[in-house]
Amino acid sequence: MNYFSSDFKLGILGGGQLGKMLLFDTRKFDIQTYVLDPSDEAPCKIACNQFFQGDLMDFETVYNFGKQVDVLTFEIELVNLEALEKLENEGKKVYPSPKTLRLIQNKGVQKDFYTQHNIPTAPYTRFENLDALQLAVASNKVALPFVWKCTEFGYDGNGVKVVRKASDLDLLPNVECIAETMIPFKNELAVIVCRNPSGEIKTYPVVEMEFHPEANQVEYVICPARIDEKVAEKARAIALNVSQQFNHVGLLAVEMFQTEDDDILVNEVAPRPHNSGHYSIEASYTSQFENHLRAILDLPLGNTDSKVAGIMVNLVGAEGHSGDVVYENIETILGWNGVTPHIYGKKQTRPFRKMGHVTIANENMAEARRIAEEVKNTIRVISK
């Protein structure tokens, strides 16, 4: 099929920052794009060929949107699976497949999948609701502390809490959830795997993630991870196995824990471009977004190696600020070598909302990390 400067149409479900960054590469290749998002101010709106406003969880909306395009992908997992399954059954190419998404969308189902396929993961117990979990805690069937995760609709640190005492449960919603054993770990790592329908598969280097202690969001992504090469090889091998077990097409971001004993445990996966791969826009030969596009169109995959060390700093809304966004001191960091800000196009900021990121590319990892700290301390995302 001729994708370039043709009548071919790529549909993207979700119009947020991930879609916006994917559109950079569709424009580079002159590929037509249709985007569906519930917000009329979605970041993707300025860069796609056709924008449609609608509910991603509504069957008819997703189904009718999908019928208009040749290949359908998504930048968010919270989409109507039944509509995707019907489209796929009718011959529409949907990547990643709804079969894969059904195993990932619910975190309880996802954890069960790891257990069934002998993929190393932290011990856990599933609960129908918070009431059942509270009973288990009261009867000492679940030991404190543990990590509480809602099984659906969590994102960017929402839906994950550390429960240190029984009263912490009183602040949580009464929804289906899992209680996961807290793992003492050295590092939180991630590996992005890209795979096309023909079976070509590649991994990006292992990255190291540093998290904000309160928001449970990634603050820094460091590539390559500052870990022993044997641990890195183990992480990439496990990520490849996870990808093959899910039989996914496109990108799969595999988040992991490196334990004190250098074991690797899979935390969770995302079947799309991911925060842990943003550094690749500047620091890799082929960005994660271009490789997602290549994968879902069954084109040869690009080189996943890094050109230089890359560190990504998340730009999130400052505490105490809600309203029209202002990027304070952005002019300052624009004067620094190897520093590239990406602004997502969200007009309204609020505390800890992801508003952009900054990439630092440098041949010296220690210098890149120093500059990243300086970027974090200089730029602020505030409201007017």
Secondary structure, DSSP 8 states (H G I E B T S, - for coil): ---TTSS-EEEEE--SHHHHHHHHHHHHTT-EEEEEES-TT-GGGGTSSEEEE--TT-HHHHHHHHTT-SEEEES-S-S-HHHHHHHHHTT-EESS-HHHHHHHSSHHHHHHHHHHTT--B--EEEESSHHHHHHHHHTTSS-SSEEEEESSS-BTTBTEEEE-SGGGGGGS-SS-EEEEE---EEEEEEEEEEE-TT--EEE---EEEEE-TTT--EEEEEES-SS-HHHHHHHHHHHHHHHHHHT--EEEEEEEEEETTS-EEEEEEESS--GGGTTHHHHBSS-HHHHHHHHHTT-------BSSEEEEEEEEB-TT--EEEEEETHHHHTTSTTEEEEE---SEE-TT-EEEEEEEEES-HHHHHHHHHHHHHH-EEEE-
